[in-house]
Amino acid sequence: MRWVGMVAPAAATILAVSPATAQVGAVQKPRTVVVEMVDFAFEPATLTVSVGDTVRFVQRTTSPHNVEFRTVPEGAELAENPVPPAEGPSGTLSSPPSPPARMGRYLTQVGETYEFLIDEHFAAGTYDYVCTPHEALGMTGTIVVEDRGREK
């Protein structure tokens, strides 16, 4: 089992991510899944999410990192324009507008985050992504979006 910390301004929550914890046929509550950008890797490199979940990337080093989707399933509706930096009320970077972009903004400061909601713009299937400047070093990842619990 891999423990992933969720970074939140008001509280800290720990999520246990394990295939054994998933219940088949049950509609799960939305959750936040954290992916850390550590050195030249995404940790975890592969994750499975459902509609309603949030994926949050957290910068852990000083090397600039981003998220660029390279392959998306048919039916996905991601914007082609990169997401510009935006500051929220507390000075933290805010979530991008919907639909999420194929390329997210660069994170350059330790602790910065980039997140998006898995919503109707994400078709069920496999999304392969890279950190654009570190793709040659193997900084790649995969998000599998399941359609369980999807409302039609």
N, C-alpha and C positions, 0 to 999 in steps of 0.2 A: 504494500500500500504506500502511495506517495502522498505526503501531506503538503498542501499548498496554502500559504497564507494569503488572506485577502486583505489588501491595504485599504483602509477606509479612514476618513478624517475623524469620525466620532467614535468608532469602535473597531475592534479587530475580530475577525471571524476566521476560523480554520475550517477548510473543507477537506474531507478525505476523498481522494479520487481513486477509485478502484473498480474494475469491471464487476467484481463480486458484489458490490453494494447496489448495483442497478436492479430494479425490480421490473421484470417483464410484464408488459400490459398495464403498468401503473403510470398515471400521469404525475410526473414529478414537479415540485415547486420550482420556479425559476431560481437560478443560482448564478453566482459570479465565479468564473473559472479564471485563475490567474496564470499567466505565462510570463516567466521572468526572462529578460534579455541579459544573459550572463556571458561575459567575454564574447565569444563568437558562436553562441548557441541559444536556441529557444528551449527553455525547460518548463514543462515537458514539451517535447518536439511534436507529439501527436496528442490530440484531445478529441473527445466526442461530446457534442453539445446538442441541445434541443432548442426549438423555437421558444423564446422567452428568456433564455439564458443570456448573460453578458460575458463577453470575453475581454479581459483586461490584460494588456501588456505592460510590464513594469520594467523600466530601465534600471539596471543594476551596475553599469559601468560608465566610464566617461567616453567610450567610443560611440559615435553617433549610430543609432539603429532606427530602422523603420520596419513597416510591414507592407509588403506588396504582394497581392494575390496574383499568382501566375496562371493557375488553372481554376476554373469554377464550373460547377455543373450547369447543364442546360436549364434555363428558367431563372437563374440567379440574375438579380438586377442591381449590380454594383455600379456606382458612378465612376466615370473615367477620369475625372479631375482629382488631383491630390487634395487631401484635406489640409487647409492652412492652419497654422498654430492659432489657438484661441485661449484666452485666459478666463477662468471663472471668477466668481466673486472673492474667493479666498486666495487668489493668485495661482491656483492649480489649473492645469490645462483641462478644458471642458471636453465633453464628448462630442464627436463629429455629428453633423446633421445626418438625417436619414434621406436617401439610402447611403450606406457606408461607401467609401471610395475604394477603388482597387488598390490605391497606394495611400497609406497613412503618412502623417507628418513624421519628421525626424525627431527623435528624443535624444537630447544631448546632456541632460542633467540627471544625476543619480536620483531615483525616486519619481521621475516624471512617468506619466501613464498615458496610454492610448487605449481606448476601449470602444466597443460597439455592441449593440444589442442584436442578437440573432432574431430577426423579425421576418416579416413576409417577403423581404427582399432576398432572403437566403433560401434557395431551393435545397431540398434534401440532397445530400451527396458529399463528395470530397472536394475540399478546397486546399490547394497547395500554395504555400506562400514562402517568401524569402525576405531576408534583410538585404535590400538592394546593394549597399556598399560591401557586404560581406558574403554574398552568395557564393563567390569563388572559394571561400573558406569553409563552405558547407553549412552556412547559417540558413537552414530551411526548416519548414514545419508543415504540419497538416492538421486541418480541422475537418472532422466528419460531423455533418449536421444530420441528425436523425429526425424523422418526421413524426415520431411518437408524440402524442399530445397536441399535434397541430390541429387547430380549429379551421374548418373550411367555411 
